[in-house]
Amino acid sequence: MCYLSISDLEADQVVVPLIPVTAKSFDHWKQLASPAQLKWLEAYGFKASPGQLCALPGHNGGLESWLFGTDEQGFLYRLASAATALPEGNYRLDCDWPWEHRMLASLGWGLSSYRFDRYKVNKKSRPVLLLDEDVDSNVRSLLRAQTLVRDLVNTPTEHMGPAQLADAVISEADEFKAETDFIVGGELLTRNFPAIHAVGRASSSEPRLLELSWGETDLPVLMLVGKGVCFDTGGLDLKSAAGMQLMKKDMGGAAHALALARLVMEHNLPVRLKLLIPAVENSVSGNAYRPGDIIPTRKGLSVEIGNTDAEGRVVLSDALAYACESAPDLVIDFATLTGAARIALGADLPPLFSNREDVARGIQNAGDEVEDPLWTMPLHQPYRKQIESPIADLNNSGSSSYGGCITAALFLESFIEPDIPWVHIDTFAWNQADRPGRPQGGEALGLRAAFAYLQSRYG
């Protein structure tokens, strides 16, 4: 447990104030401190450096509070190092920050307390934060959603293949009384999802399209789509051993879309929600799809396979075409789609593409407000020449490595109806190293930004 509610607080429970101070605010705080406290701080050498902690004694010699040094760069991770450095006990945030900042800082505490313990139990006790009543439900909701992404991405494919990903969708659907429809194996062909089937047919775990529906039918349709490649060997264009090392995370787009669907349902946004996840493994066997194959798609466009390792855009093509058939008010897709996106913007800043400038601007601004940054990239139409094919409508692999995340987004745009607003987020879904609030492993990048935008659009 990393949080405590005021309503659950027992009469004999001690809650210690945690006072965050920056180098600037520390000077003001000292003006209100007692001479004994000032003497104590001087002896301790407390300078309010980021991450520095100091226990303050009270008049009776017992513990009165903790001072905690923070920097001034955002609020999300201000308490993150305290959440792991403080001794076991109950704490409350003692400061005059506005609601938004207290909410973000409290969320960061929970993110710092996260442990993936499915296979290795961590028995170390953790300090507990008493949540202010006005932020309690929001903090818990966002933490559950981000934890869902982290848990799904961290789980190896042996326990998070297409079938288990379907179970995760069922679990969320059951909690919010949503409906599900799963199209599995050969049924993908009979119901016209040939691209999903082609990519996933080589695996012993059958490919499938996962669909969740929720909300009143007369409301605007919000369509969420997530790339669910549960493992990517690269197919016949086989990845190296190092290239496969993190490929359990290639369903990170699906994890984001499912977590965003959860937030929409939990907050009861006035939409008709549709979630689509093409769930496959890109494997190698005698019936694997091949470089040079021409793959049909649901929309009727033919795709020449230039590289079997560019499979995510192929499975998404059928899902996006199907999404547009519902005449949605908005389509958002998440995908761990390209290494080129990481080269362009690094691991922490997902590129955002949209065929509507106002929507892209709205999501990027929302991300800035909730400290979940994205960066808008152009759908530069001249680059479309790089995905042309002499024998098919499209090639799934660009003729040049330059602008790779843009050509991938242009490929996806080919399956979107021009009159439908569409957003594509090329997320990494991973923390490469431990940092305060961001343990190494699966991560939600772009999730809170997208939800904040949906709240403003539909709330």
N, C-alpha and C positions, 0 to 999 in steps of 0.2 A: 504494500500500500504506500503510495507517495502523497496522498491528499487526505485531509480530514475535513468534514463538513461541520459547520457551526451547530447544526441540528443534532449531529452525532457526538458532540463534545460532552464528555462526562464531567460531573462536578469536581472530581478529584484530579482531573488531568491538568498537568502543568503545560502551559503554552508559552514559549519564550519568544519575545520580540526579536525580529531580525531587521536591523536597520541598515539599508544600503546607502553608501555615501561615495561620492566621487571626490576627487581632489579638491574641486571647487566647493561642493556642498559641505565637505568636512570642516572647512574653516568656519562656516556658519554654525554647524552643529556644535563645535567647541565653545562657541559663545554662550550656549545654553547648558553646557555640561558643568558638573560640580567640580570643585578643586581636586577632590579625591580621584574622580574619573580622569581628569586631565593628567594628573600625576601618574596614574596607572598606564595611560596610553603612551606617555612619554617614556616610561620605563620599558614598555613592551616594544616600542619602536614602530607603532602603527602610523602609517602615512596615507592610508586609504588607497594603496596601490591595488589595481585590479586583481581580485582573487584573494586579497589579504583578509584574514579573519582575526577578530579579537573579542574574547569574552569579557564583558563588563561586570564587575561585582556590584551588588546592591549595598544598601546601608547596613544590612545584617550580615554581610559577608558572603551571602549566597549569590547565585547567578541572576543578574538582572536582565541582560540582553546580550546580543551579539552585534558587533559592528562588522560590516562586510564591504570591502572596497570594490567598486565597479568602475568600468570605463564609461564613456558617454556615447558609444557607438551602438545605437539601437537598444531595445528593451528585451527582446525575445530570450537572449542568452545571458542576461545580467545576473540571474540567480543560478545559472547552470553549474558553475563550479562549486557554489555553496551546497548544492543538493547532494554532492558526493563528498565534500570535505567536512561538513558538520557532523558532530557525533549524533548517535541515535537520540531521538526525542521529537517533540512537537514544536513547530515554529509558526509564527505568523509574520506576514510582511508589515512592517511598521514604517509607513512613508505616506506622503501626500500626492503620489502619482495619480493621474487621471485614470478612468476606467480602462481605456485602451492599453495603457502601459502596464497596469497591474495585471490585466488579463494575459498579455503577452509574456510577462515575466513569470507568471504562475504556470503558464503552459510550458515555458522553457524548463522550469523545475521538473515537471513531469517527463519531458523529453530526455532530460539528463538522467532521470531515475530508471529509464527503460533498460531492461535486460532481456535478451533472447535466451531463454533457459529451457527450451524444449529438450535439449540433449545434454546440457551441462548445467546443473542447478547451482545458482549463486546464492549462498546462504547468508551473505553479509547483510546486516540490518541497515536500513536506510532511514534517514530523517524524513519526517512527515510535515507537509505544509498545510496549515489551516487556511482554507480558501475563504475569501470574502464572499458574502452571500450574493452580491451582485455580479460576480464573475464565475461562480461555481459551475453552473450548468454549461456555460460556453466553454470553459476550460476543459471540463471532462469530455464534452462532445468532440472537440478538436483533438484531444489526446487519444481518444478511442480510435478516431479515424486515422491518425498518423501511425498509431501502434498497429492497426490493421495492415497498412501498407508495409511497415517494417517486418511484421511477422510473416506475411505472405512472401515477400521477397527473400527473406532470410532462410526460409524453409527449402531444403534441397529438393530437387525434382523427384527423387524417389518417393517423397511424401507430398509433392505439390505439382503433379502432372495434370493433364487436362481433366481427368476425372475428379481429382481432389480440388482443383480450381472450381469445378462445377459445384462441389459440396460447399465451398466457401460462399458461392453465390446463393445457394439454397439457405444457408445459415442466416445471411442478411435478409433475404426475402421473407423467411419465416418470422423474423423479429418484427418486421414492419407490415406483415400481411400482404406482401407483394406476390405477383404471379410469375412463374418461370416457364420457359419452353426451351428445351435443349434438342438440337438437331445433331445427330451423331452418325459418324461413319458414312456408309453408302447413302444414307438419307440426305446427306449434303448434296449429292449429285441429283437425286430425284427432285429436290426442292431448290435447285439452281444456285448452289454455292460451290462452283467447281474450283475456284482458286484456293479456297480454304482446304478443300479436300486434297488438292494436288500437293500442297506443301506438307500436310500432315499424314499422308497415307503411308509413308514408310515406317512410321512408328508402331510399336505394338500397342500403344495407347491411342485409341482412335481419335481422329480430329473431331471437333464439335464446335457448334456455334451456340453460345450461352446467351439467353435473352431473359431479362427481368423487366416487368411492367408494373407500374405503381401510379396511383393518383386517378382523379376523375377524368373521364374521356373527353370532356368538353373544355379542358384547360389547354394552354399552349404546350406543345410537345417539346420536351427537352431530351435530346438524344445524346447519350454518353457512350463512347466507343473506346475500348482498351485493347491494345495488342497483347495477346495471351500466348506468346511463344514460351512454353514452359521450360524448354531447353533448346539451345541452338548449336548444333555441331557445325553449322555452316553447310550441311548437306554434302553433296558430292564435291563441291568447292570447299573442302574440309578446312576448318580452322586449325591453327596450331594448338598445342596443349595449353600454352599460356592464354591464347585467345578464347579457349573454352572455360577457363578457370572460373569466371563469374557468370557463366551463361544460365545459371539458375535464375538470375535476375531479369532475364529477357521477357518475363511476364510482368515486369514492373508497371507497364502502361495499364494492364488489366487491374493490377492492385490499386492504382490511382483512381481509375474509373469506378471501381467498386466502392472504394472509400468515399469518393465524391457522391456517389449514389446514396450511400448511407447517410451522409450529412444532409442531403436534400430531403430524404424521408424523415430523418430524426427531427429536422426543423420544420417539417410540413410545409415546404415551399409550394405555392399554388401552381403546380405544373403537372402535366402528364409525363412521367418519367419513363424513359426507355433506356435500358443498359444493354449493350451488345459487346460480347467478348468472343472473338474467334480464338479458340484454345487448341493449340497444336504442339507437337514436338517436331522440330526440323531434324530428322534422323537420316541415317544411311542404311539402305537395304536394296534388294534387287528391284524394287518398284519405286525407288526414290525418283522424284522429278529431276530432270537433267538440264545442264547448260545447253541452250539451243532449242529446248522445247518451246512450243507455242501453247500457252495456257489460256483457255477461255475464262471470262469473268461474268459475274451476274449482270453487269451493265451491258454486256455485249461487246466490249472492247477486248481485243486479243493482246496478250503480253508475251513478248519474247523473253526468255530467261537468259539474261546475260551473265548472271551470277546467282547460284542457289543460296548464297549467304545474304542476299538482299530479299529475304523471305517475308519480313514483317510487313512491308508495303503491299506484298501480294495478298496476304490474308486479309489485310485491312481493306483492300479494294472491294471485296465482296460485302464486307460489313458496312462500309460507307455508302455503297450503292443502295443497299437494303435500308440503311438509315434514312436516306433521302426519299424513299418511297412513302414515308409517313408524313411528308410535307411538314417537317419539324420547324419550330420557331428558331431553334439553334442546335447545331451539332458541335460537340467538343470531343476530340480524340486525344488520348494520351498514348505515347509509344516510346519505348527505348529503341529508337529507330536507327540512329547513325552515330558512328564514331566521329564523323565530320563535325557534328554539333559540339562535341567535347573539344575538338581542336579549335573551333571558332570561338567558343565562349567559356571553355573550362567545365569542370564537373559540377559546379554549384549554381550555374546560371542557365536554365533551359531556354532554348530559342522558342519563340512563339510566332506562329504563322496564322494569318486569317485573311479571308477574302472580304472582310469588312474592317476598314480602318478604325471606326469608332469602337468596335468590339475589342480589337487588339489593344487599343489605347485604354479602354476601360479595365481590361484584365491586368495589364501592366501597372496601371495606377493602383488598382486594388492590391496587387502584390507588394508594391512599395509600402502601402499603408499597414499591411499585416506582416511585413518583414519576410516575404516569400518572393524574392525577386525573379522576374523573367525579362527577356529582352526581345522586342519585336524584330523579326527578320523579314526581308522582302520576298514575295513570290515573284521573282524577277523572270518575266515571261521569255526573254531571249534565251535563257538557259534551257528552255524546253527542247531545244535542238539536241541537247545532250541525251535525252531519253527517247529520241526517235529511233525507229527500227525500219529497215527496208522491207521486211516481210510481215510485220505486225503493227498494230496501232501504237504500241509502246514497248520500250525495253525497260526491264526492272532495274537495270544497272546503268548508271550514267557513263558516257563515253570518256569522261574525264573525272579525276578525283577532286578537282577544284569545285567548290560550291556544293559539296555532297549533300549537306542537309537541306539546301534549297531545291536541288533536283529531286530529292526524295519527297519533299513537300509538294512540288509540282506534280509528281506522279500521283499522289493522293488526291490533289485537287481535280484531277481528270475524272474522278468518280463522284464528285460533288456537283449537284445541280447549281448553276450560277445564281439562282434567286434565293438560295438557302444560305444563311449566315453559318460560317464554319470556322472552327479554331483547331489548330494542330499544335500540340505541345510535345516537343522531342526531349523527354526527361531522361536523366541518367539513373535515377532511383537508387543511388548508392552513395555512401560516405566512404572515401578511400582510406581515411585514417581517423583515429579517435580525436575528437575535439569536444570541449564542454557543450553538452546538450546534443551532440551529434556523434554517437558511438559508431565505430566502423561497422558497415553493413548496410542493409536496406534503409532507404530514406524516401520520404515524401517531398518532392520538389515540384512546386506548382499547384499542389492540392489546395492549400488555404487561399492562394490567390484566386483560383477559379471559383471557389465557394464564396469568397467575399464578393466577387463580381456577380454571381448568381443571386446572392441576397439583395444586392442593389438593383438588379434587373427585375426580379420577381417578388422581392420581399414586401 
